[in-house]
Amino acid sequence: MSDSRRSSYDERRIDYHSELQVVWTSTVKEVAHQGRLLTLLNHREHGARRGMIISGERATGKTTALRQLGRLHELRTRQRYPGGRRIPVVYVTAPPKGSPRKIAIEFARFLGLPVISPRHNTVDITSTRSSARPAPTWCWSTRST
């Protein structure tokens, strides 16, 4: 197969696989259900909010379940507030051994905040606001391994 035909073939394969549906395993169902409950419980909270920790063995669907939860939440928020400039879900992959500062930098980068210098600390980064994008209503991060 020539290089151009191989490249075209690979592009079609990637397009096909990117449209595959997520299988609703017991993990995906449970995370979606518990996440929805926590979202409802936290809806009017002003102080500490309830959170969720997802743990388990490798390749059991934790990241997939978390992405589905975020997707469902985003769809519900967009349906509830149509046409708004809301960013209901932010997904950030943190580097291994990521510190709170590194995670804050990833969020700042997503939100289009000004360039962060090595002198900025976590409080400087998180207290900066961007006029380009509104703050997310729900977010999480995962650690890449």
N, C-alpha and C positions, 0 to 999 in steps of 0.2 A: 504494500500500500504506500502510495506517495505521501510525502510530508503534508501537503495541503489537504489531501483526502483524509489523512489520519487526524489532522487538526479539526476538520469539519465533523468527522465522526465523533471525536471526543466532545466537541461542543454540544452535539445532539444528545449524547449520553448524559452529560451534565444537566442539560435542560430537562431531560426526562426524569432523572433522579431527584432534581430539586422540587418537582411537583408531587412526589410521593406523599401519601397520607400518613399521618402518625397513627400507629396502632394503639388503641386505648387499653393498655395493660392495667393490671391492678394498681401498679405504682402511679401511673399517670392519672387514673381515676381518683385515687386517694389524695394525691397532691392537689389536684384541681378542686376537689371537694373541700379539703381543709383550708386551702388558700382562699376559696370563696367565703367560707365561714369567718376566717380571720379578717378578710376585707370588710365584711359586714359589721363585725364586732368593732373594728377600728374606725369605722366611718365617721363617728362623731367624737372620737377621743381627742382630747387636747393635751394630755400628758403622755405618759409612757404607753406605747402601743404593744400589742401582742405580736410576736414574731414566730417564725417557723424555721426549724433546722431540718434539713434533709440529709440523711447520712445512709450509707450502705456500701456494699461491695462494688467494685468496678463493674462497668458495663451492665448495670441493672436498670438504667433509664432515669437516673436522677436529673441529669441536665435536660433531657427531653421532656420530662414531666414539668420541670421548672419553666422551660420555654413555652410549653403549652399553657401553663397557668398564666404567664405573662401575656400570651396571645389572647386568651379568653378575657382577661381583665381589660386589655386594650380595646377589644371589640365591644365589650359592655360599656366602657367609658365613652367610646366614640358614638355608640348608639344613644347614650344618655345625654351627651353634649355634642350634637351634630354641628359641624362647621366651626367648631372652636379651635383655638390655637393650643390646645392642651397636648402635653407629652405624657400620657398615662404610664408608660412603661419604658424604662431604660435598662438595657442589658449590657453589662460590662464584664469582660473577661480580664481578670487580674492576673498578673504574672505570678509564677511560683514564688513563694516567700514574699508575697506582696504585703507591704505595710499599709496602715491606714492612709498615709500620705500618698502612696502610689495609687491606691484605689480612688482617693479624692482627685488626683491628677487625671485619671481616666474619665471620671464623671465631668470634670471641668473641660476636658477635651471634647467630649460628646456635646456638651452644652455650648460650645463655641466661646468659652471664656478666653480672656487674653492669655498670652504665652506665660507659662509659669516658670519662674527662675528657681535655681537651687536654694535661694534665700527664703522663698516662701515656705511657711509651715502649713500644717493641715487646716488650722483655723483661718489663715489668710485665704486659702484656696476655697474652702467651703462657704466663707462669708461673702465672696465675690458673686455678684449677680450679673447675668447677661441680659441685655435687652433683645438679643436675637432670638432666644428661645425661652419659653416659660419653664418654671421648675416642674419636674415630674411629680406625679401624685403617688407613684409606686415604683420602686426600683430594687434591684438586687445585683449582686456580683457573684461570679464564680471564679474559682482558681483553676488555671490551666495546669495540667500535670505533665 
